[in-house]
Amino acid sequence: MATDIKDLCGVDFPLFAFSHCRDVVAAVSRAGGFGVLGGVAFTPETLDVEMKWIDEHCDGKPYGIDVLLPEKQNAPSDATISQIIESIPQEHRDFVQKLLADAGIDWNIPAGAGRGGVNSLSPLVAEELVEVAFSHPIRLVASALGPAPKWMIDRGRKEGVPVVGLVGAKEHAVRQIEAGVDIIVAQGGEAGGHTGEVATLVLVPEVVRAVQRSGRDIPVLAAGGIMTGAQMAACVAMGAAGAWTGSVWLATPESETTDTFRQKMVDARSRDTVRSKARTGKPSRQLRSAWHDAWEGPESPGALPMPQMSILSTPAFAAIDRAAEAGNDRAKELLSYWVGQGVGLVEKVTSAEQVVQDFMADFAAAAERLSGYVS
């Protein structure tokens, strides 16, 4: 399967790096891995700008894009971002405004909130984003939070671009197989972002078995808590074709995170993350902060569903980031981002290129250790 994934995506070393930052995507691809740009934060226009930049800076190496396409969310399929914003209750707006005001942060939900923050959560925009992506030389397009839609798979077939489905449970993998995806990412509950509850060590072999029983030849990428090449080698030993990673790239200077958050990552333990609905409305793993404590407290109106919660939290966290970087200690207490339990393995800030090199060396050493067990 490792050979298959290399042929499918044109990658030298099957280390896939999901990032919202173009700099990480280009750096990883140049170093021999495979960068994947998270497209949820862009409009079609800004996505085109970002992908043109990657085209010019990845030295012709392969890269891909990931777009959130939730199967279920609290909005009509034809709803606009403006209509979704209007549906956010005043009680929730007031709660966030008071939470930030108590921390010395001036904020109110802007009229244009959601634009440039949660765009692909709107089905009307998601297809436009994918259309933009296919106008660039991508080697992969990924879909999360539900089976890849038929229109995406059909377009991928037409363009010769593999379609990836992310899953957090074996039954979700079966649905992705039936939908016709080319690659499956089995993402354990240790991962940052939207996850299920099954651990990577259990989920990967479950999904590999499901693929084998289907009769289809679909590579499975392991995800969830993978921060080292040795962990990647362990997943390959379980039948994975490579690793899909995210959190490890947040501790690089190229990433979209702030210096303050990167220091919080270095200081954090693996138990300092929480799987919460208090950012997007669906369970997603983040670094626990005073934000989560407030939403779980007695005065909380309760998290909204997706996409309203995303639209409410996105500009709020942007304000928190700015205040924390300016030295506001109360803002630092609220500061959070999506990160997996692997954060406990982050000991320092390291360049994206060096992370790829470390993965390669660590993977090779682990493979040599494994070979010593076979006579």
C-alpha positions as a printed Julia matrix, in Angstrom:
375×3 Matrix{Float64}:
   0.0     0.0     0.0
   2.9     2.39    0.68
   3.9     2.05   -2.98
   0.3     2.65   -4.04
   0.04    5.88   -2.09
   3.28    7.12   -3.62
   1.98    6.41   -7.11
  -1.44    7.91   -6.39
  -0.12   11.18   -4.99
   3.4    11.42   -6.38
   4.93   11.71   -2.92
   8.43   10.49   -2.0
   7.76    9.89    1.7
   4.09    9.27    2.69
   3.98   11.89    5.45
   0.91   14.05    4.83
   0.84   17.42    6.58
  -2.53   19.11    7.06
  -2.18   22.83    7.71
  -4.18   26.03    7.3
  -0.92   27.79    6.41
   0.47   27.9     2.88
   4.04   28.21    4.19
   3.81   24.86    5.97
   2.23   23.18    2.92
   4.99   24.36    0.57
   7.81   23.65    3.03
   6.65   20.09    3.71
   6.22   19.28    0.03
   9.64   20.71   -0.81
  11.19   18.57    1.94
   9.77   15.33    0.51
   6.46   15.05    2.36
   3.0    16.05    1.13
   1.43   19.34    2.21
  -2.37   19.6     2.44
  -3.97   23.04    2.69
  -7.04   23.33    4.91
  -9.49   25.31    2.8
 -12.22   26.11    5.33
 -10.82   29.56    6.19
 -10.9    30.98    2.66
 -13.25   32.54    0.19
 -12.91   31.29   -3.41
 -10.94   34.45   -4.22
  -8.49   34.18   -1.31
  -8.07   30.44   -1.83
  -6.98   31.08   -5.41
  -4.37   33.56   -4.15
  -3.04   31.09   -1.57
  -2.84   28.23   -4.05
  -1.06   30.37   -6.64
   1.51   31.15   -3.95
   1.95   27.44   -3.19
   2.33   26.7    -6.92
   5.18   29.21   -7.03
   6.93   27.99   -3.86
   6.59   24.19   -3.75
   9.25   23.56   -6.44
   6.81   21.49   -8.49
   6.33   19.0    -5.63
   2.85   17.55   -4.99
   0.32   19.05   -2.6
  -3.42   18.87   -1.98
  -6.4    20.55   -0.35
  -8.88   19.62    2.38
 -12.4    21.09    2.46
 -14.93   20.55    5.25
 -18.22   19.3     3.8
 -20.42   18.53    6.82
 -23.12   15.99    6.12
 -25.28   17.43    8.91
 -25.43   20.99   10.19
 -28.01   23.48   11.41
 -28.62   25.42    8.19
 -30.56   24.91    4.96
 -28.42   23.74    2.06
 -29.08   27.0     0.21
 -28.46   29.33    3.19
 -26.03   32.19    2.74
 -23.41   33.17    5.34
 -25.41   36.34    6.09
 -28.56   34.34    6.77
 -26.68   31.98    9.08
 -25.2    34.93   11.0
 -28.68   36.38   11.51
 -29.82   33.07   13.07
 -27.31   33.35   15.96
 -29.28   34.1    19.18
 -28.58   37.38   20.96
 -28.05   35.44   24.2
 -25.0    33.74   22.72
 -23.63   36.97   21.27
 -23.98   38.63   24.68
 -22.28   35.72   26.45
 -19.21   35.92   24.22
 -19.08   39.7    24.43
 -19.13   39.58   28.26
 -16.56   36.76   28.36
 -14.14   38.8    26.3
 -14.95   42.1    28.02
 -14.16   40.53   31.41
 -10.73   39.71   29.95
 -10.23   43.28   28.77
 -10.96   42.5    25.12
 -13.3    44.77   23.14
 -15.37   42.7    20.74
 -18.68   42.42   18.98
 -19.63   39.99   16.26
 -18.89   41.87   13.01
 -21.39   42.03   10.21
 -19.07   40.06    7.94
 -18.21   37.34   10.47
 -17.73   33.98    8.87
 -16.26   35.34    5.65
 -12.68   34.16    5.68
 -13.33   31.89    8.66
 -15.83   29.11    8.03
 -16.66   29.4     4.36
 -16.79   25.8     3.26
 -19.38   25.11    5.96
 -21.76   26.76    3.51
 -22.56   24.24    0.74
 -22.92   27.14   -1.67
 -19.3    28.11   -1.09
 -17.81   24.62   -0.71
 -18.34   23.71   -4.35
 -16.78   27.01   -5.42
 -13.71   26.25   -3.29
 -13.33   22.82   -4.85
 -13.73   24.34   -8.3
 -10.88   26.75   -7.53
  -8.74   23.89   -6.22
  -9.14   21.92   -9.45
  -7.81   24.9   -11.4
  -4.44   24.25   -9.74
  -2.12   21.22  -10.09
  -3.34   19.47   -6.93
  -2.61   15.78   -6.4
  -5.29   15.18   -3.73
  -8.62   16.57   -2.53
  -9.98   15.61    0.89
 -13.43   15.74    2.43
 -14.26   15.59    6.15
 -17.36   15.38    8.4
 -19.26   12.99    6.16
 -18.94   10.87    3.02
 -17.34   12.58    0.06
 -20.19   13.85   -2.14
 -20.72   12.25   -5.54
 -19.97   15.48   -7.39
 -16.52   15.63   -5.77
 -15.7    12.01   -6.56
 -16.9    12.4   -10.15
 -14.78   15.52  -10.58
 -11.77   13.81   -9.05
 -12.13   10.91  -11.5
 -12.38   13.34  -14.4
  -9.27   15.27  -13.31
  -7.28   12.2   -12.24
  -7.06   13.51   -8.67
  -7.51   11.07   -5.75
 -10.39   11.86   -3.38
  -9.72   11.33    0.33
 -12.33   10.64    3.0
 -11.55   11.22    6.69
 -13.2     8.86    9.18
 -13.3     8.38   12.94
 -15.06    5.02   13.08
 -15.13    1.76   11.11
 -18.75    2.29   10.03
 -17.79    5.69    8.62
 -15.04    4.01    6.61
 -17.57    1.57    5.14
 -19.68    4.52    3.97
 -16.63    6.18    2.4
 -15.78    2.92    0.6
 -19.33    2.73   -0.74
 -19.14    6.39   -1.81
 -16.09    5.56   -3.94
 -13.18    7.41   -2.31
  -9.63    6.59   -3.4
  -7.9     7.01   -0.01
  -9.16    6.8     3.58
  -7.7     8.64    6.55
  -8.4     6.74    9.78
  -8.25    9.5    12.38
  -8.16    8.42   16.01
  -9.68   10.36   18.86
  -6.25   11.62   19.98
  -6.17   13.95   16.96
  -6.72   17.67   17.0
  -9.81   19.08   15.31
 -12.98   17.11   14.64
 -12.55   13.55   15.84
 -14.44   10.48   16.92
 -13.84    8.59   20.15
 -11.92    5.51   18.95
  -8.15    5.5    19.59
  -5.74    5.37   16.65
  -4.24    2.06   17.82
  -7.66    0.41   17.46
  -9.13    2.4    14.58
  -6.35    1.89   12.02
  -6.5    -1.94   11.95
 -10.32   -1.8    12.06
 -10.4     0.38    8.95
  -7.68   -1.67    7.21
  -9.8    -4.8     7.77
 -12.93   -3.07    6.48
 -11.09   -2.1     3.29
  -9.75   -5.64    2.82
 -13.23   -7.12    3.24
 -14.65   -4.69    0.69
 -12.42   -6.12   -2.03
 -11.27   -2.64   -3.02
  -7.63   -1.59   -3.03
  -7.83    1.62   -1.0
  -4.77    2.89    0.89
  -5.41    3.83    4.51
  -3.51    6.71    6.12
  -3.21    6.73    9.91
  -3.96    9.91   11.86
  -4.32   10.93   15.48
  -1.51   11.7    17.91
   1.25   10.98   15.38
   4.15   13.29   16.18
   7.19   11.13   15.37
   8.51    8.87   12.65
   8.5     5.93   15.09
   4.73    6.34   15.57
   4.36    6.5    11.79
   6.33    3.26   11.43
   4.1     1.62   14.04
   1.03    2.57   12.02
   2.59    1.2     8.83
   3.21   -2.03   10.76
  -0.56   -2.11   11.42
  -1.31   -1.85    7.7
  -1.39    1.89    7.08
   0.14    3.3     3.9
   1.49    6.39    5.65
   0.56    9.09    8.15
  -1.78   12.08    8.04
  -0.58   14.64   10.58
  -1.68   18.05   11.83
  -0.72   19.07   15.36
   3.02   18.62   14.87
   3.06   21.43   12.28
   1.45   23.94   14.66
   4.71   24.1    16.61
   6.65   25.31   13.56
   7.5    28.97   12.95
   5.81   28.74    9.53
   2.4    27.85   11.0
  -0.63   30.1    11.36
  -0.47   29.96   15.16
   0.92   32.8    17.25
   4.17   32.77   19.22
   2.11   32.78   22.41
   0.16   29.71   21.41
   3.29   27.87   20.29
   4.74   28.45   23.77
   1.52   27.08   25.29
   2.06   23.97   23.16
   5.61   23.53   24.44
   4.36   23.89   28.02
   1.31   21.63   27.6
   0.84   18.04   28.67
  -1.09   15.45   26.66
  -3.91   15.73   29.23
  -4.31   19.46   28.59
  -6.55   18.96   25.55
 -10.33   18.68   25.56
 -12.86   17.32   23.07
 -15.53   20.03   23.05
 -18.37   21.53   21.02
 -17.51   25.02   22.26
 -15.7    26.09   19.11
 -17.56   24.68   16.1
 -20.69   23.05   17.47
 -19.33   19.56   16.78
 -16.89   17.69   19.05
 -13.35   18.79   18.22
 -10.15   18.43   20.23
  -8.47   21.66   21.32
  -6.07   22.94   23.94
  -8.23   23.47   27.01
  -8.54   27.08   28.15
 -10.74   29.46   30.12
 -12.98   29.61   27.02
 -13.99   25.97   27.52
 -14.4    26.4    31.26
 -16.82   29.28   30.63
 -18.92   27.35   28.11
 -19.19   24.46   30.57
 -20.07   26.8    33.47
 -23.49   27.53   35.02
 -23.96   30.83   33.16
 -23.35   29.32   29.72
 -26.24   29.29   27.24
 -24.75   26.1    25.79
 -22.82   25.63   22.57
 -24.7    26.32   19.34
 -24.73   23.73   16.54
 -22.54   23.97   13.45
 -22.2    26.34   11.63
 -23.52   29.0    14.02
 -20.96   28.17   16.7
 -18.1    28.44   14.22
 -19.3    31.82   13.01
 -19.6    33.05   16.6
 -16.22   31.77   17.78
 -14.04   32.55   14.75
 -13.87   36.37   15.17
 -13.82   35.96   18.96
 -10.67   33.85   18.83
  -9.1    36.27   16.37
  -9.6    39.01   18.97
  -8.23   36.74   21.72
  -5.12   36.01   19.62
  -4.46   39.72   19.07
  -4.9    40.57   22.73
  -2.7    37.69   23.89
   0.08   38.71   21.52
  -0.18   42.25   22.89
   0.55   40.91   26.37
  -2.96   40.58   27.86
  -2.58   37.82   30.46
  -6.36   37.22   30.71
  -6.47   36.75   26.96
  -3.68   34.18   27.25
  -5.92   32.21   29.61
  -8.63   32.13   26.91
  -6.17   31.35   24.1
  -6.79   28.01   22.41
  -6.52   26.22   19.08
  -7.19   22.79   17.67
  -4.46   20.41   18.79
  -4.27   16.71   19.59
  -3.02   14.79   22.61
   0.34   14.53   20.85
   0.97   18.07   22.1
   2.62   16.4    25.09
   5.45   15.34   22.76
   6.19   18.92   21.64
   9.39   20.04   23.35
  10.42   23.0    21.19
   9.51   25.02   18.11
  11.07   23.4    15.02
  10.99   24.36   11.33
   8.68   22.4     9.03
  11.63   21.17    6.96
  13.37   19.88   10.07
  10.18   18.11   11.2
  10.08   16.21    7.9
  13.75   15.29    8.22
  13.24   14.14   11.81
  10.27   12.0    10.74
  12.33   10.36    8.01
  15.26    9.57   10.32
  13.01    8.37   13.12
  10.97    6.22   10.72
  14.11    4.59    9.31
  15.45    3.82   12.81
  12.11    2.34   13.86
  11.91    0.21   10.71
  15.4    -1.12   11.46
  14.35   -2.0    15.02
  11.27   -3.81   13.7
  13.33   -5.77   11.19
  15.42   -7.08   14.06
  12.41   -9.01   15.32
  12.19  -11.04   12.11
  14.66  -13.88   11.66
